[in-house]
Amino acid sequence: MVVSAGEDVIRLEAGQEPRQLGSVALEGIRVLDLTRLLPGAYCSLLLADMGADVVKVEEPGGGDYMRWYPPLVEGQSVLFNALNRNKRSLTLNLKTGEGRELFCALARTADVVLEGNRPGVMDRLGLGWPVLHELNPRLVVCSITGYGQEGPWAARAGHDIDYMAVAGALSMNARAGEPPHPLAVQVADLGGGGQAAAVAILGALVAVERGGEGRFLDVSMTDVVVSWLAPALAQAHAEGQVPARGRHRLTGRYACYDVYRCRDGRYLAVGALEPKFWRALCEALGRPDLIDEQYLEDGRQEWLRGELASVFADRTRDEWVERLAGPEACVEPVLELDEVAHHPQVRARGLILEQPTGLEVAPPVRLRADWRRLPPPRLGEHTAEILAAVGVDGDRLDRLRAAGVV
């Protein structure tokens, strides 16, 4: 791996891999990943980066829908590539008897089955929890859905914006007098269907390692978002009313926690919530007269916001970044996507890497050495080697392909 002081994106020489110190946390754990699109892919990416052998079980011919979303690099989506390193791809038609038979053979020796179908689909395929648990009592089965396995909305279709809306989070994402607006990052998908599912799987694997049986994990993305709103819900209940839009603590109620436009049209994020940070900011701005105004109400916040806006409009964003680099004021630049790789902290952490398959973001937690073991797989690339482990020879594989089973 070659990194010069002036580079913003790490470039890997052919055949070389990034190295990080750490243990191979999940080596020897096999995950059969039946999911498509974002939530399950991010969940299994976290597990794969920690050393698990993740087998993507995909439908022959099409596979994961995300494979074909533009832009493409050598015929495969950069979006898919960004989430599917360190995984192997097996094509298997679970609507056929032989496909289900082969899946069961794999499940007998697997540790985790991850699926993202609507409730009841796995049962109709003959691969529901009772069947898989009987085949392999140590198996952990994790189901990621929008609304969970039961309830009147269990089978309802949805996307991230819907889960955020039903959980109450979207209503909070608004300025005073303005409607709620969608988030640019799929919070429920990534945090609920991805990270929370991975945490649940890890907990279940620990229980199995301690001698327990496998278990079924019902991960609802809406449930996870509701759990994140515990403080907001508790506050609203205690006060007997829901704060108006733009009056939540972090959505515009206080001028000390907001975004301000600079002279060049770029922005600064101000997070000076604690009095010590607010004092440092006011002194750095040459406005010590504002220190006692931090949390005053009765219209003072709009006045204070106007004062800050006027001050920040006097300089460019980067001039303010340089001026506020010393004081501990919790003020940072609002970076555009094309600026992130240039940030010194991002460079120092080696977070963004340039690969032949597109830009890649390193794991958020470095738990293993040589975390990048495999490039994103082509559809069905590892079918022969995976099925060979359950006794499928070349002749049978050819027959299975001809019959549309793999």
C-alpha positions as CSV (number, residue, x, y, z in Angstrom):
1,M,0.0,0.0,0.0
2,V,1.5,3.3,-1.1
3,V,0.4,6.5,0.5
4,S,2.2,9.8,0.0
5,A,1.7,12.8,2.2
6,G,-0.2,14.7,-0.5
7,E,-2.6,12.0,-1.4
8,D,-6.2,12.2,-0.3
9,V,-7.3,8.8,-1.5
10,I,-5.2,5.7,-0.7
11,R,-4.2,3.8,-3.8
12,L,-3.4,0.1,-3.6
13,E,-0.8,-1.5,-5.8
14,A,-1.9,-4.6,-7.6
15,G,-2.0,-7.6,-5.3
16,Q,-1.5,-5.5,-2.2
17,E,-4.0,-5.2,0.7
18,P,-4.4,-2.7,3.5
19,R,-3.2,-4.0,6.8
20,Q,-4.6,-3.2,10.2
21,L,-3.6,-4.6,13.6
22,G,-6.2,-6.7,15.4
23,S,-7.7,-10.1,15.8
24,V,-9.8,-12.0,13.3
25,A,-13.0,-11.8,15.3
26,L,-15.4,-14.0,13.3
27,E,-13.0,-16.3,11.5
28,G,-14.8,-19.7,11.1
29,I,-18.3,-18.2,11.2
30,R,-20.3,-18.8,8.0
31,V,-23.3,-16.6,7.1
32,L,-25.8,-17.4,4.4
33,D,-27.1,-14.1,3.2
34,L,-30.4,-14.2,1.3
35,T,-31.0,-10.4,1.4
36,R,-31.0,-7.9,-1.4
37,L,-30.3,-4.1,-1.5
38,L,-29.1,-2.0,1.4
39,P,-30.0,-3.1,4.9
40,G,-28.9,-6.8,4.7
41,A,-25.9,-5.9,2.6
42,Y,-24.6,-3.5,5.2
43,C,-25.3,-6.0,8.0
44,S,-23.3,-8.8,6.3
45,L,-20.6,-6.3,5.3
46,L,-19.9,-5.6,8.9
47,L,-19.8,-9.3,9.7
48,A,-17.6,-10.0,6.6
49,D,-15.1,-7.3,7.5
50,M,-14.8,-9.0,11.0
51,G,-13.7,-12.2,9.3
52,A,-17.0,-14.1,8.7
53,D,-17.4,-16.2,5.5
54,V,-20.4,-14.5,4.0
55,V,-22.1,-16.4,1.2
56,K,-24.5,-14.3,-0.8
57,V,-27.3,-16.6,-2.0
58,E,-28.6,-15.0,-5.2
59,E,-31.3,-15.8,-7.7
60,P,-29.7,-17.1,-11.0
61,G,-29.7,-14.6,-13.8
62,G,-30.5,-11.4,-11.9
63,G,-29.1,-11.7,-8.4
64,D,-29.1,-8.7,-6.0
65,Y,-31.0,-5.8,-7.7
66,M,-28.2,-3.5,-6.5
67,R,-25.8,-5.1,-8.9
68,W,-27.3,-3.3,-11.8
69,Y,-27.8,0.3,-10.4
70,P,-25.8,2.8,-12.4
71,P,-23.0,3.9,-12.4
72,L,-21.4,0.7,-13.5
73,V,-17.8,-0.4,-13.5
74,E,-17.1,-3.3,-15.8
75,G,-20.7,-4.1,-15.9
76,Q,-21.3,-4.0,-12.1
77,S,-22.7,-1.3,-9.9
78,V,-20.3,0.8,-7.8
79,L,-23.1,0.9,-5.2
80,F,-23.1,-2.9,-5.0
81,N,-19.3,-3.0,-4.9
82,A,-19.2,-0.5,-2.0
83,L,-21.2,-2.9,0.2
84,N,-20.1,-6.4,-0.9
85,R,-16.4,-6.9,-0.4
86,N,-15.2,-10.0,1.5
87,K,-18.3,-12.0,0.3
88,R,-18.7,-15.0,-2.0
89,S,-21.6,-15.3,-4.4
90,L,-23.7,-18.5,-4.9
91,T,-26.6,-18.6,-7.4
92,L,-29.4,-20.8,-6.2
93,N,-33.1,-20.9,-7.2
94,L,-35.0,-21.5,-3.9
95,K,-38.2,-22.0,-5.8
96,T,-37.0,-25.4,-7.0
97,G,-36.8,-28.5,-4.9
98,E,-33.1,-29.1,-5.6
99,G,-32.4,-25.5,-4.8
100,R,-34.0,-25.8,-1.4
101,E,-32.3,-29.2,-0.8
102,L,-28.9,-27.6,-1.5
103,F,-29.7,-24.7,0.7
104,C,-30.6,-27.0,3.5
105,A,-27.3,-28.9,3.1
106,L,-25.4,-25.6,3.4
107,A,-27.6,-24.5,6.4
108,R,-26.6,-27.7,8.3
109,T,-23.1,-26.4,8.8
110,A,-23.7,-22.7,8.7
111,D,-23.8,-20.4,11.8
112,V,-26.2,-17.7,10.5
113,V,-28.9,-17.3,8.0
114,L,-29.7,-13.7,7.2
115,E,-32.9,-12.9,5.2
116,G,-35.0,-9.8,4.4
117,N,-38.2,-11.2,3.0
118,R,-41.6,-10.2,4.2
119,P,-43.0,-12.4,7.0
120,G,-44.2,-15.8,5.8
121,V,-42.1,-16.0,2.7
122,M,-39.5,-18.3,4.2
123,D,-42.2,-20.6,5.6
124,R,-43.9,-20.8,2.2
125,L,-40.5,-21.8,0.7
126,G,-40.3,-24.6,3.3
127,L,-37.3,-22.8,4.8
128,G,-38.8,-21.2,7.8
129,W,-37.4,-21.1,11.4
130,P,-38.9,-24.4,12.5
131,V,-37.4,-26.3,9.6
132,L,-33.9,-24.6,9.8
133,H,-33.8,-25.0,13.6
134,E,-34.5,-28.7,13.3
135,L,-31.8,-29.0,10.7
136,N,-29.2,-27.2,12.7
137,P,-30.1,-26.4,16.4
138,R,-27.1,-24.0,16.7
139,L,-28.2,-21.9,13.7
140,V,-29.0,-18.2,14.2
141,V,-31.7,-17.0,11.8
142,C,-32.0,-13.2,11.5
143,S,-35.0,-11.7,9.6
144,I,-34.8,-8.0,8.7
145,T,-38.2,-6.4,7.9
146,G,-39.7,-2.9,7.9
147,Y,-42.3,-3.5,10.6
148,G,-41.5,-6.9,12.3
149,Q,-43.0,-10.3,12.2
150,E,-46.4,-9.5,13.6
151,G,-48.9,-6.7,13.9
152,P,-51.3,-5.2,11.3
153,W,-48.4,-3.7,9.2
154,A,-46.2,-6.8,9.3
155,A,-46.6,-7.5,5.6
156,R,-46.7,-3.8,4.5
157,A,-44.2,-2.6,1.9
158,G,-41.9,0.3,2.8
159,H,-38.6,2.1,2.5
160,D,-36.4,4.1,4.8
161,I,-38.5,7.3,4.6
162,D,-41.6,5.3,5.6
163,Y,-39.9,3.7,8.7
164,M,-38.6,7.0,9.8
165,A,-42.0,8.6,9.3
166,V,-43.9,5.9,11.3
167,A,-41.3,5.9,14.1
168,G,-41.7,9.7,14.6
169,A,-38.2,10.6,13.6
170,L,-39.1,12.3,10.3
171,S,-41.5,14.8,11.9
172,M,-38.6,16.1,14.0
173,N,-36.4,16.7,10.9
174,A,-37.9,20.1,10.1
175,R,-37.4,23.8,10.7
176,A,-40.1,26.0,12.3
177,G,-42.9,26.6,9.8
178,E,-41.5,24.1,7.3
179,P,-42.5,20.5,6.4
180,P,-40.3,17.6,7.4
181,H,-37.8,16.7,4.7
182,P,-36.1,13.4,3.8
183,L,-32.7,12.5,5.2
184,A,-29.9,12.1,2.6
185,V,-28.6,8.9,4.4
186,Q,-30.9,5.9,4.9
187,V,-30.8,6.0,8.7
188,A,-33.4,3.2,9.4
189,D,-31.9,1.0,6.7
190,L,-28.3,1.3,7.8
191,G,-28.7,1.7,11.5
192,G,-31.8,-0.5,12.0
193,G,-31.6,-3.1,9.3
194,G,-27.8,-3.1,9.1
195,Q,-26.0,-2.3,12.3
196,A,-28.7,-3.3,14.8
197,A,-29.1,-6.6,13.0
198,A,-25.4,-7.2,13.1
199,V,-25.3,-6.5,16.9
200,A,-28.2,-8.9,17.4
201,I,-26.4,-11.6,15.4
202,L,-23.2,-11.2,17.4
203,G,-25.1,-11.5,20.7
204,A,-26.8,-14.7,19.5
205,L,-23.5,-16.2,18.4
206,V,-22.0,-15.5,21.8
207,A,-25.0,-17.3,23.4
208,V,-24.4,-20.3,21.1
209,E,-20.7,-20.4,21.9
210,R,-21.6,-20.6,25.6
211,G,-23.6,-23.7,24.9
212,G,-27.1,-22.3,24.1
213,E,-29.2,-23.1,21.0
214,G,-29.6,-20.9,18.0
215,R,-32.5,-18.5,17.9
216,F,-34.7,-16.5,15.6
217,L,-34.0,-12.7,15.5
218,D,-36.9,-10.5,14.6
219,V,-35.3,-7.2,13.5
220,S,-37.7,-4.4,12.6
221,M,-36.2,-1.2,11.2
222,T,-39.1,0.8,12.6
223,D,-38.7,-0.7,16.0
224,V,-35.0,0.2,16.0
225,V,-35.8,3.9,15.1
226,V,-38.4,4.0,17.9
227,S,-35.8,2.8,20.3
228,W,-33.5,5.7,19.3
229,L,-36.2,8.2,20.2
230,A,-36.4,7.1,23.8
231,P,-35.1,10.4,25.2
232,A,-37.4,12.5,22.9
233,L,-40.4,10.3,23.8
234,A,-39.7,10.5,27.5
235,Q,-39.3,14.3,27.4
236,A,-42.6,14.8,25.4
237,H,-44.4,12.5,27.9
238,A,-43.0,14.3,30.9
239,E,-43.8,17.7,29.6
240,G,-47.3,16.7,28.3
241,Q,-46.7,18.1,24.8
242,V,-44.7,17.6,21.7
243,P,-42.3,20.4,20.9
244,A,-43.3,22.3,17.7
245,R,-41.2,21.8,14.6
246,G,-38.0,23.7,14.9
247,R,-38.3,23.7,18.6
248,H,-36.6,20.5,19.4
249,R,-33.2,20.9,21.2
250,L,-31.3,19.9,18.1
251,T,-33.5,21.2,15.2
252,G,-33.3,25.0,15.7
253,R,-34.5,25.8,19.2
254,Y,-31.1,27.1,20.2
255,A,-28.8,29.3,18.1
256,C,-25.7,27.6,19.7
257,Y,-26.6,24.4,17.7
258,D,-27.2,25.3,14.1
259,V,-25.8,25.7,10.6
260,Y,-24.6,29.1,9.4
261,R,-23.9,30.5,5.9
262,C,-20.5,32.1,5.3
263,R,-19.5,34.8,2.9
264,D,-18.6,32.3,0.1
265,G,-21.9,30.5,0.3
266,R,-20.5,27.6,2.2
267,Y,-21.5,26.6,5.7
268,L,-20.3,26.0,9.2
269,A,-21.8,23.5,11.7
270,V,-22.0,25.1,15.2
271,G,-22.4,22.6,18.1
272,A,-21.5,24.7,21.1
273,L,-24.1,23.3,23.5
274,E,-22.1,23.2,26.7
275,P,-21.5,26.6,28.3
276,K,-17.7,26.2,28.1
277,F,-17.8,25.7,24.4
278,W,-20.3,28.5,23.9
279,R,-18.0,30.8,25.9
280,A,-15.0,29.8,23.8
281,L,-16.9,30.5,20.6
282,C,-18.2,33.9,21.7
283,E,-14.7,35.0,22.8
284,A,-13.2,33.8,19.5
285,L,-15.8,35.7,17.5
286,G,-15.1,38.9,19.5
287,R,-18.6,38.8,20.9
288,P,-18.3,38.2,24.7
289,D,-21.6,40.1,25.1
290,L,-23.4,37.0,23.7
291,I,-22.2,34.6,26.4
292,D,-25.1,35.1,28.8
293,E,-27.7,34.9,25.9
294,Q,-27.0,31.2,25.2
295,Y,-30.3,29.6,26.5
296,L,-32.6,32.7,26.9
297,E,-36.1,32.3,25.5
298,D,-38.9,34.7,24.7
299,G,-37.6,35.6,21.2
300,R,-34.0,35.9,22.2
301,Q,-32.9,32.9,20.3
302,E,-34.0,34.4,16.9
303,W,-32.2,37.5,17.8
304,L,-29.1,35.6,18.8
305,R,-29.3,33.5,15.6
306,G,-29.3,36.7,13.6
307,E,-26.3,38.0,15.4
308,L,-24.3,34.9,14.7
309,A,-25.4,34.8,11.1
310,S,-24.2,38.3,10.6
311,V,-20.8,37.5,12.2
312,F,-20.3,34.3,10.1
313,A,-21.3,36.1,6.9
314,D,-18.2,38.3,7.2
315,R,-15.7,35.6,6.3
316,T,-15.4,32.6,4.1
317,R,-16.0,29.1,5.5
318,D,-12.3,28.2,5.3
319,E,-11.2,31.5,6.9
320,W,-13.5,30.7,9.8
321,V,-12.1,27.1,10.0
322,E,-8.6,28.5,10.3
323,R,-9.6,31.2,12.8
324,L,-11.5,28.7,15.0
325,A,-9.0,25.9,14.8
326,G,-7.5,26.8,18.3
327,P,-10.5,27.4,20.6
328,E,-12.6,24.4,21.7
329,A,-15.8,25.8,20.3
330,C,-17.2,22.7,18.5
331,V,-17.4,24.4,15.1
332,E,-16.6,22.5,11.9
333,P,-17.0,23.0,8.2
334,V,-20.0,21.4,6.4
335,L,-18.1,19.4,3.8
336,E,-19.5,18.5,0.4
337,L,-19.0,14.8,-0.7
338,D,-16.1,15.7,-3.0
339,E,-14.3,17.3,0.0
340,V,-14.5,14.4,2.4
341,A,-11.5,12.5,1.1
342,H,-9.3,15.7,1.4
343,H,-10.0,16.2,5.1
344,P,-6.9,15.6,7.2
345,Q,-8.6,13.3,9.7
346,V,-10.1,11.2,7.0
347,R,-6.7,10.9,5.3
348,A,-5.0,10.0,8.6
349,R,-7.5,7.3,9.4
350,G,-7.2,5.8,5.8
351,L,-11.0,5.8,5.5
352,I,-11.3,6.2,1.7
353,L,-9.5,3.8,-0.7
354,E,-9.5,3.8,-4.4
355,Q,-10.0,0.3,-5.9
356,P,-10.5,-0.9,-9.5
357,T,-14.1,-1.5,-8.5
358,G,-14.6,2.1,-7.4
359,L,-14.1,4.1,-4.2
360,E,-14.3,2.0,-1.0
361,V,-14.8,3.1,2.6
362,A,-12.9,1.2,5.2
363,P,-14.6,-0.6,8.1
364,P,-15.8,1.8,10.8
365,V,-14.2,-0.4,13.5
366,R,-10.8,-2.0,12.8
367,L,-11.2,-5.4,14.5
368,R,-9.1,-7.6,12.2
369,A,-5.9,-7.8,10.3
370,D,-6.1,-7.9,6.5
371,W,-9.8,-6.9,6.5
372,R,-10.0,-6.7,2.8
373,R,-9.7,-10.3,1.8
374,L,-12.0,-10.5,-1.3
375,P,-13.2,-8.0,-3.9
376,P,-16.9,-7.7,-4.5
377,P,-18.1,-10.9,-6.2
378,R,-19.5,-11.4,-9.6
379,L,-22.9,-13.0,-9.8
380,G,-22.4,-16.7,-9.0
381,E,-18.6,-16.4,-9.0
382,H,-18.2,-18.9,-6.2
383,T,-21.0,-21.3,-6.9
384,A,-18.8,-24.3,-7.9
385,E,-16.5,-24.1,-4.8
386,I,-19.4,-23.5,-2.4
387,L,-21.5,-26.4,-3.7
388,A,-18.4,-28.7,-3.9
389,A,-18.3,-28.5,-0.1
390,V,-21.7,-30.3,0.0
391,G,-20.8,-32.9,-2.6
392,V,-21.8,-31.3,-5.9
393,D,-19.3,-32.4,-8.6
394,G,-18.8,-30.9,-12.0
395,D,-21.3,-33.2,-13.8
396,R,-24.1,-32.4,-11.4
397,L,-23.3,-28.7,-11.4
398,D,-23.7,-28.7,-15.2
399,R,-27.1,-30.4,-14.8
400,L,-28.1,-27.9,-12.2
401,R,-27.2,-25.0,-14.4
402,A,-29.1,-26.5,-17.3
403,A,-32.2,-26.9,-15.1
404,G,-32.0,-23.3,-13.8
405,V,-31.3,-24.4,-10.3
406,V,-28.0,-22.4,-10.0
